[in-house]
Amino acid sequence: VGYARSHALLQKGLRENPAAILPWFTVNAEPIIEMGIAFVGPHIKQAIADGDFPDVEPRVVVEWCCRLTLSLITTPGTVKIDDAASLRQYVEDLLDIGSVIS
């Protein structure tokens, strides 16, 4: 999230031509989500097998995380997350909320 938020070309595109950029983070995001599932899914499956993670469908967890990430990249919010520490804390808080809501 931090890398994308500070990426000059991406941010310029989002500011100056959002219609060309946003579809790749929204309606055309399936390939990004599938890559996330392929990369992170096995780690979640192993964590479940080791008893370190709740027994949930890994695809759902990864998709939720991808959607959260894509939203944070493209959508300004009301919480100040301008530096790495505050961004990390904000994301950790969001993940904590997601882990307790069932």
Beta strands, then each sheet from edge to edge (+ up, - down):
end
